[in-house]
């Protein structure tokens, strides 16, 4: 699947969105390229790289719950 970024004129935006709505989600999905999306995507890619490279530190569920209870 490809991802593209477009700039669309205000005059044709509604028509373009209407056209995209005619496809199902397996064919076309509208992905927001907001700064939140981009920063979250970058963060998750970095986290995945750490896991794949063996640099990630994991904690047990029990340890996680203890930390969470300490915060609350």
Secondary structure by P-SEA (a helix, b strand, c coil): cbbbbbbbccccaaaaaaaaaccccccbbbbbbcaaaaaaaaaaaaaaaaaaaccbbbbcaaaaaaaaaaac
